[in-house]
Amino acid sequence: QRTVAIIKPDGLSSKQKIMERIQSKEFKVLQERTLQLTKDQAKDLFESQKDCEDFDKLVTWISSSEICALLLEKEDAIDEFKFFLGPRNPKKAKKKKPASLHALFGTDSVHNAVDGSDSVEHAEKTIRFLF
């Protein structure tokens, strides 16, 4: 199964460490792409989070600088990567899943370093959009 990991602007300084952690969980990186999204592209890409209170902040942040998109492959990749991300809020992640990417590299719900697809449909849409 394939999924997408997006290293957000705040995660780019730790990109190598993030990628090493991803690969240590046996995810295969099939493609890597660095790009900058417009606000409209960010709204479309993160549409599944539109009901979150921080959606506008997320869109502004994610379109403010470059991101790195990774096309990943692994058995049950979507659920495995969601589990590996941990809770969206890094403070909660530090308590519940201290080894998760959000706990290790994030600072708040918007600046949580990495994002991933939350369903098969979302993964397919994101793959078509970014790759």
PyMOL CGO cylinders between C-alpha atoms (Angstrom):
from pymol import cmd
from pymol.cgo import CYLINDER

trace = [
    CYLINDER, 0.00, 0.00, 0.00, 1.13, 3.54, -0.69, 0.3, 1, 1, 1, 1, 1, 1,
    CYLINDER, 1.13, 3.54, -0.69, 0.74, 6.71, 1.33, 0.3, 1, 1, 1, 1, 1, 1,
    CYLINDER, 0.74, 6.71, 1.33, 2.21, 10.19, 1.43, 0.3, 1, 1, 1, 1, 1, 1,
    CYLINDER, 2.21, 10.19, 1.43, 4.22, 11.88, 4.16, 0.3, 1, 1, 1, 1, 1, 1,
    CYLINDER, 4.22, 11.88, 4.16, 4.50, 15.65, 4.02, 0.3, 1, 1, 1, 1, 1, 1,
    CYLINDER, 4.50, 15.65, 4.02, 7.37, 17.23, 5.87, 0.3, 1, 1, 1, 1, 1, 1,
    CYLINDER, 7.37, 17.23, 5.87, 6.09, 20.69, 6.74, 0.3, 1, 1, 1, 1, 1, 1,
    CYLINDER, 6.09, 20.69, 6.74, 8.22, 23.87, 6.70, 0.3, 1, 1, 1, 1, 1, 1,
    CYLINDER, 8.22, 23.87, 6.70, 9.06, 23.49, 10.41, 0.3, 1, 1, 1, 1, 1, 1,
    CYLINDER, 9.06, 23.49, 10.41, 10.19, 19.90, 9.84, 0.3, 1, 1, 1, 1, 1, 1,
    CYLINDER, 10.19, 19.90, 9.84, 12.57, 20.60, 6.97, 0.3, 1, 1, 1, 1, 1, 1,
    CYLINDER, 12.57, 20.60, 6.97, 15.47, 21.42, 9.30, 0.3, 1, 1, 1, 1, 1, 1,
    CYLINDER, 15.47, 21.42, 9.30, 15.08, 17.88, 10.69, 0.3, 1, 1, 1, 1, 1, 1,
    CYLINDER, 15.08, 17.88, 10.69, 14.34, 16.26, 7.31, 0.3, 1, 1, 1, 1, 1, 1,
    CYLINDER, 14.34, 16.26, 7.31, 17.23, 13.80, 7.45, 0.3, 1, 1, 1, 1, 1, 1,
    CYLINDER, 17.23, 13.80, 7.45, 16.34, 12.62, 10.96, 0.3, 1, 1, 1, 1, 1, 1,
    CYLINDER, 16.34, 12.62, 10.96, 12.66, 12.34, 10.02, 0.3, 1, 1, 1, 1, 1, 1,
    CYLINDER, 12.66, 12.34, 10.02, 13.50, 10.31, 6.92, 0.3, 1, 1, 1, 1, 1, 1,
    CYLINDER, 13.50, 10.31, 6.92, 15.80, 8.03, 8.91, 0.3, 1, 1, 1, 1, 1, 1,
    CYLINDER, 15.80, 8.03, 8.91, 12.99, 7.37, 11.40, 0.3, 1, 1, 1, 1, 1, 1,
    CYLINDER, 12.99, 7.37, 11.40, 10.52, 6.68, 8.59, 0.3, 1, 1, 1, 1, 1, 1,
    CYLINDER, 10.52, 6.68, 8.59, 12.92, 4.24, 6.93, 0.3, 1, 1, 1, 1, 1, 1,
    CYLINDER, 12.92, 4.24, 6.93, 13.68, 2.59, 10.28, 0.3, 1, 1, 1, 1, 1, 1,
    CYLINDER, 13.68, 2.59, 10.28, 9.98, 1.62, 10.40, 0.3, 1, 1, 1, 1, 1, 1,
    CYLINDER, 9.98, 1.62, 10.40, 10.49, -0.20, 7.08, 0.3, 1, 1, 1, 1, 1, 1,
    CYLINDER, 10.49, -0.20, 7.08, 8.70, 2.33, 4.91, 0.3, 1, 1, 1, 1, 1, 1,
    CYLINDER, 8.70, 2.33, 4.91, 10.17, 2.39, 1.42, 0.3, 1, 1, 1, 1, 1, 1,
    CYLINDER, 10.17, 2.39, 1.42, 10.60, 5.90, -0.03, 0.3, 1, 1, 1, 1, 1, 1,
    CYLINDER, 10.60, 5.90, -0.03, 9.54, 5.60, -3.68, 0.3, 1, 1, 1, 1, 1, 1,
    CYLINDER, 9.54, 5.60, -3.68, 9.69, 9.29, -4.58, 0.3, 1, 1, 1, 1, 1, 1,
    CYLINDER, 9.69, 9.29, -4.58, 10.62, 12.58, -2.97, 0.3, 1, 1, 1, 1, 1, 1,
    CYLINDER, 10.62, 12.58, -2.97, 9.51, 16.00, -4.13, 0.3, 1, 1, 1, 1, 1, 1,
    CYLINDER, 9.51, 16.00, -4.13, 10.16, 19.48, -2.72, 0.3, 1, 1, 1, 1, 1, 1,
    CYLINDER, 10.16, 19.48, -2.72, 7.62, 22.14, -3.65, 0.3, 1, 1, 1, 1, 1, 1,
    CYLINDER, 7.62, 22.14, -3.65, 5.81, 25.23, -2.44, 0.3, 1, 1, 1, 1, 1, 1,
    CYLINDER, 5.81, 25.23, -2.44, 2.02, 25.19, -2.36, 0.3, 1, 1, 1, 1, 1, 1,
    CYLINDER, 2.02, 25.19, -2.36, -0.28, 28.13, -2.99, 0.3, 1, 1, 1, 1, 1, 1,
    CYLINDER, -0.28, 28.13, -2.99, -2.96, 28.79, -0.36, 0.3, 1, 1, 1, 1, 1, 1,
    CYLINDER, -2.96, 28.79, -0.36, -5.61, 27.31, -2.68, 0.3, 1, 1, 1, 1, 1, 1,
    CYLINDER, -5.61, 27.31, -2.68, -3.54, 24.17, -3.22, 0.3, 1, 1, 1, 1, 1, 1,
    CYLINDER, -3.54, 24.17, -3.22, -3.00, 23.85, 0.54, 0.3, 1, 1, 1, 1, 1, 1,
    CYLINDER, -3.00, 23.85, 0.54, -6.75, 24.23, 1.20, 0.3, 1, 1, 1, 1, 1, 1,
    CYLINDER, -6.75, 24.23, 1.20, -7.47, 21.50, -1.33, 0.3, 1, 1, 1, 1, 1, 1,
    CYLINDER, -7.47, 21.50, -1.33, -4.73, 19.19, -0.08, 0.3, 1, 1, 1, 1, 1, 1,
    CYLINDER, -4.73, 19.19, -0.08, -5.70, 19.55, 3.59, 0.3, 1, 1, 1, 1, 1, 1,
    CYLINDER, -5.70, 19.55, 3.59, -9.46, 19.59, 2.97, 0.3, 1, 1, 1, 1, 1, 1,
    CYLINDER, -9.46, 19.59, 2.97, -9.92, 16.63, 5.34, 0.3, 1, 1, 1, 1, 1, 1,
    CYLINDER, -9.92, 16.63, 5.34, -8.86, 18.94, 8.20, 0.3, 1, 1, 1, 1, 1, 1,
    CYLINDER, -8.86, 18.94, 8.20, -11.17, 21.84, 7.27, 0.3, 1, 1, 1, 1, 1, 1,
    CYLINDER, -11.17, 21.84, 7.27, -13.26, 21.37, 10.42, 0.3, 1, 1, 1, 1, 1, 1,
    CYLINDER, -13.26, 21.37, 10.42, -10.23, 21.77, 12.71, 0.3, 1, 1, 1, 1, 1, 1,
    CYLINDER, -10.23, 21.77, 12.71, -10.09, 25.08, 14.56, 0.3, 1, 1, 1, 1, 1, 1,
    CYLINDER, -10.09, 25.08, 14.56, -6.52, 25.68, 13.30, 0.3, 1, 1, 1, 1, 1, 1,
    CYLINDER, -6.52, 25.68, 13.30, -7.33, 25.06, 9.61, 0.3, 1, 1, 1, 1, 1, 1,
    CYLINDER, -7.33, 25.06, 9.61, -6.69, 28.65, 8.45, 0.3, 1, 1, 1, 1, 1, 1,
    CYLINDER, -6.69, 28.65, 8.45, -3.41, 28.77, 10.39, 0.3, 1, 1, 1, 1, 1, 1,
    CYLINDER, -3.41, 28.77, 10.39, -2.40, 25.42, 8.87, 0.3, 1, 1, 1, 1, 1, 1,
    CYLINDER, -2.40, 25.42, 8.87, -3.14, 26.61, 5.32, 0.3, 1, 1, 1, 1, 1, 1,
    CYLINDER, -3.14, 26.61, 5.32, -1.19, 29.83, 5.86, 0.3, 1, 1, 1, 1, 1, 1,
    CYLINDER, -1.19, 29.83, 5.86, 1.73, 27.96, 7.42, 0.3, 1, 1, 1, 1, 1, 1,
    CYLINDER, 1.73, 27.96, 7.42, 1.90, 25.12, 4.89, 0.3, 1, 1, 1, 1, 1, 1,
    CYLINDER, 1.90, 25.12, 4.89, 1.87, 27.60, 1.98, 0.3, 1, 1, 1, 1, 1, 1,
    CYLINDER, 1.87, 27.60, 1.98, 4.43, 29.97, 3.54, 0.3, 1, 1, 1, 1, 1, 1,
    CYLINDER, 4.43, 29.97, 3.54, 7.49, 27.98, 2.51, 0.3, 1, 1, 1, 1, 1, 1,
    CYLINDER, 7.49, 27.98, 2.51, 8.62, 24.77, 0.84, 0.3, 1, 1, 1, 1, 1, 1,
    CYLINDER, 8.62, 24.77, 0.84, 7.44, 21.33, 1.92, 0.3, 1, 1, 1, 1, 1, 1,
    CYLINDER, 7.44, 21.33, 1.92, 8.86, 17.91, 1.13, 0.3, 1, 1, 1, 1, 1, 1,
    CYLINDER, 8.86, 17.91, 1.13, 6.46, 15.22, -0.06, 0.3, 1, 1, 1, 1, 1, 1,
    CYLINDER, 6.46, 15.22, -0.06, 7.45, 11.57, 0.27, 0.3, 1, 1, 1, 1, 1, 1,
    CYLINDER, 7.45, 11.57, 0.27, 5.68, 8.75, -1.53, 0.3, 1, 1, 1, 1, 1, 1,
    CYLINDER, 5.68, 8.75, -1.53, 5.91, 5.80, 0.86, 0.3, 1, 1, 1, 1, 1, 1,
    CYLINDER, 5.91, 5.80, 0.86, 5.17, 2.12, 0.46, 0.3, 1, 1, 1, 1, 1, 1,
    CYLINDER, 5.17, 2.12, 0.46, 4.66, -0.59, 3.05, 0.3, 1, 1, 1, 1, 1, 1,
    CYLINDER, 4.66, -0.59, 3.05, 2.06, -3.17, 3.92, 0.3, 1, 1, 1, 1, 1, 1,
    CYLINDER, 2.06, -3.17, 3.92, -0.84, -1.32, 5.60, 0.3, 1, 1, 1, 1, 1, 1,
    CYLINDER, -0.84, -1.32, 5.60, 1.09, 1.93, 5.01, 0.3, 1, 1, 1, 1, 1, 1,
    CYLINDER, 1.09, 1.93, 5.01, -1.74, 4.37, 5.74, 0.3, 1, 1, 1, 1, 1, 1,
    CYLINDER, -1.74, 4.37, 5.74, -2.64, 3.05, 9.19, 0.3, 1, 1, 1, 1, 1, 1,
    CYLINDER, -2.64, 3.05, 9.19, 0.99, 2.31, 10.07, 0.3, 1, 1, 1, 1, 1, 1,
    CYLINDER, 0.99, 2.31, 10.07, 2.05, 5.85, 9.20, 0.3, 1, 1, 1, 1, 1, 1,
    CYLINDER, 2.05, 5.85, 9.20, -0.90, 7.44, 11.06, 0.3, 1, 1, 1, 1, 1, 1,
    CYLINDER, -0.90, 7.44, 11.06, 0.11, 5.41, 14.13, 0.3, 1, 1, 1, 1, 1, 1,
    CYLINDER, 0.11, 5.41, 14.13, 3.75, 6.48, 13.70, 0.3, 1, 1, 1, 1, 1, 1,
    CYLINDER, 3.75, 6.48, 13.70, 2.74, 10.17, 13.47, 0.3, 1, 1, 1, 1, 1, 1,
    CYLINDER, 2.74, 10.17, 13.47, 0.98, 10.02, 16.84, 0.3, 1, 1, 1, 1, 1, 1,
    CYLINDER, 0.98, 10.02, 16.84, -1.58, 12.54, 18.08, 0.3, 1, 1, 1, 1, 1, 1,
    CYLINDER, -1.58, 12.54, 18.08, -1.69, 15.77, 16.02, 0.3, 1, 1, 1, 1, 1, 1,
    CYLINDER, -1.69, 15.77, 16.02, -0.96, 17.88, 19.12, 0.3, 1, 1, 1, 1, 1, 1,
    CYLINDER, -0.96, 17.88, 19.12, 2.71, 17.29, 20.06, 0.3, 1, 1, 1, 1, 1, 1,
    CYLINDER, 2.71, 17.29, 20.06, 2.01, 17.91, 23.77, 0.3, 1, 1, 1, 1, 1, 1,
    CYLINDER, 2.01, 17.91, 23.77, -0.48, 15.04, 23.77, 0.3, 1, 1, 1, 1, 1, 1,
    CYLINDER, -0.48, 15.04, 23.77, 1.87, 13.00, 21.59, 0.3, 1, 1, 1, 1, 1, 1,
    CYLINDER, 1.87, 13.00, 21.59, 4.74, 13.42, 24.09, 0.3, 1, 1, 1, 1, 1, 1,
    CYLINDER, 4.74, 13.42, 24.09, 2.52, 11.89, 26.80, 0.3, 1, 1, 1, 1, 1, 1,
    CYLINDER, 2.52, 11.89, 26.80, 0.77, 9.16, 24.81, 0.3, 1, 1, 1, 1, 1, 1,
    CYLINDER, 0.77, 9.16, 24.81, 3.33, 8.30, 22.10, 0.3, 1, 1, 1, 1, 1, 1,
    CYLINDER, 3.33, 8.30, 22.10, 6.72, 9.78, 23.02, 0.3, 1, 1, 1, 1, 1, 1,
    CYLINDER, 6.72, 9.78, 23.02, 8.51, 8.05, 20.12, 0.3, 1, 1, 1, 1, 1, 1,
    CYLINDER, 8.51, 8.05, 20.12, 6.05, 9.39, 17.51, 0.3, 1, 1, 1, 1, 1, 1,
    CYLINDER, 6.05, 9.39, 17.51, 7.07, 11.91, 14.86, 0.3, 1, 1, 1, 1, 1, 1,
    CYLINDER, 7.07, 11.91, 14.86, 4.78, 14.60, 16.27, 0.3, 1, 1, 1, 1, 1, 1,
    CYLINDER, 4.78, 14.60, 16.27, 6.22, 14.12, 19.77, 0.3, 1, 1, 1, 1, 1, 1,
    CYLINDER, 6.22, 14.12, 19.77, 9.82, 14.21, 18.57, 0.3, 1, 1, 1, 1, 1, 1,
    CYLINDER, 9.82, 14.21, 18.57, 9.68, 17.00, 16.00, 0.3, 1, 1, 1, 1, 1, 1,
    CYLINDER, 9.68, 17.00, 16.00, 6.51, 19.06, 16.57, 0.3, 1, 1, 1, 1, 1, 1,
    CYLINDER, 6.51, 19.06, 16.57, 5.81, 22.10, 18.74, 0.3, 1, 1, 1, 1, 1, 1,
    CYLINDER, 5.81, 22.10, 18.74, 2.02, 22.57, 18.38, 0.3, 1, 1, 1, 1, 1, 1,
    CYLINDER, 2.02, 22.57, 18.38, -0.96, 21.34, 16.34, 0.3, 1, 1, 1, 1, 1, 1,
    CYLINDER, -0.96, 21.34, 16.34, -0.02, 23.48, 13.32, 0.3, 1, 1, 1, 1, 1, 1,
    CYLINDER, -0.02, 23.48, 13.32, 3.76, 23.21, 13.62, 0.3, 1, 1, 1, 1, 1, 1,
    CYLINDER, 3.76, 23.21, 13.62, 3.89, 19.44, 14.08, 0.3, 1, 1, 1, 1, 1, 1,
    CYLINDER, 3.89, 19.44, 14.08, 6.59, 18.82, 11.45, 0.3, 1, 1, 1, 1, 1, 1,
    CYLINDER, 6.59, 18.82, 11.45, 4.95, 16.00, 9.47, 0.3, 1, 1, 1, 1, 1, 1,
    CYLINDER, 4.95, 16.00, 9.47, 1.54, 15.13, 8.08, 0.3, 1, 1, 1, 1, 1, 1,
    CYLINDER, 1.54, 15.13, 8.08, 0.15, 12.01, 6.45, 0.3, 1, 1, 1, 1, 1, 1,
    CYLINDER, 0.15, 12.01, 6.45, -2.87, 10.64, 4.63, 0.3, 1, 1, 1, 1, 1, 1,
    CYLINDER, -2.87, 10.64, 4.63, -5.72, 9.58, 6.88, 0.3, 1, 1, 1, 1, 1, 1,
    CYLINDER, -5.72, 9.58, 6.88, -7.59, 7.25, 4.50, 0.3, 1, 1, 1, 1, 1, 1,
    CYLINDER, -7.59, 7.25, 4.50, -7.19, 5.33, 1.25, 0.3, 1, 1, 1, 1, 1, 1,
    CYLINDER, -7.19, 5.33, 1.25, -9.19, 8.00, -0.59, 0.3, 1, 1, 1, 1, 1, 1,
    CYLINDER, -9.19, 8.00, -0.59, -7.08, 10.81, 0.87, 0.3, 1, 1, 1, 1, 1, 1,
    CYLINDER, -7.08, 10.81, 0.87, -3.85, 8.96, 0.04, 0.3, 1, 1, 1, 1, 1, 1,
    CYLINDER, -3.85, 8.96, 0.04, -4.93, 8.40, -3.56, 0.3, 1, 1, 1, 1, 1, 1,
    CYLINDER, -4.93, 8.40, -3.56, -5.95, 12.06, -3.97, 0.3, 1, 1, 1, 1, 1, 1,
    CYLINDER, -5.95, 12.06, -3.97, -2.69, 13.28, -2.42, 0.3, 1, 1, 1, 1, 1, 1,
    CYLINDER, -2.69, 13.28, -2.42, -0.57, 10.96, -4.57, 0.3, 1, 1, 1, 1, 1, 1,
    CYLINDER, -0.57, 10.96, -4.57, -2.31, 12.22, -7.74, 0.3, 1, 1, 1, 1, 1, 1,
    CYLINDER, -2.31, 12.22, -7.74, -1.89, 15.82, -6.61, 0.3, 1, 1, 1, 1, 1, 1,
    CYLINDER, -1.89, 15.82, -6.61, 1.76, 15.68, -5.55, 0.3, 1, 1, 1, 1, 1, 1,
    CYLINDER, 1.76, 15.68, -5.55, 3.24, 13.02, -7.82, 0.3, 1, 1, 1, 1, 1, 1,
]
cmd.load_cgo(trace, "trace")
